Amino acid sequence: MYISGNIRRPFEEFIANPTDYRTRGYEGRNYPRADYLSSSRKRLAPQIIYKGGIFHSWNKKIAVALHTAFFETLPRLREVRKEDAEVAWFLYELILDKGSNRYRLTRHRTVYTKFEDALRQITRTNEGPVESFMATLQEKLDEKLGESAPDAPTLKDVIEGEP
């Protein structure tokens, strides 16, 4: 799993005061968190392509265990009946057991899909219209240039070769 945020600062704070660490708030402090987008593109998709492809060519079913929140960031996968499935997605949560004051890894639900359908959905990009992309780039360019270059060409001018 990839993470975003700063891991060094929380680690140093934990080492300095392990007892107080759990009660300290971290809102708005670049605290480490799961980076599901990078994880799906750099870890999950290649594993499904490579390893899942081997099992699929052997006509074997596969299982993938994921955190429920991670699964929910993936494109919506077309579900099939358990009997027709080639992939079982086991979705897990950490649930606090108040009696023992411990977290238990608990299967939340199972989603059944076809291999090719799931692979196509996970690896397909929803690119959107080029106009939206260009508008976002232009906004970012305008922010960077600010008032310093009022006569600067637009991205459209540059791409189309106009002065």
Secondary structure, DSSP 8 states (H G I E B T S, - for coil): --EES-SHHHHHHHHH-HHHHTTS--TTS---EE-HHHHIIIIIHHHIIIIIHHHHHTT--EEEEEEHHHHHHS-------GGG-SEEEEEEEEEEETTTTEEEEEEEEEEEE-HHHHHHHHH------HHHHHHHHHHHHHHHHGGG-TT---HHHHHHT--
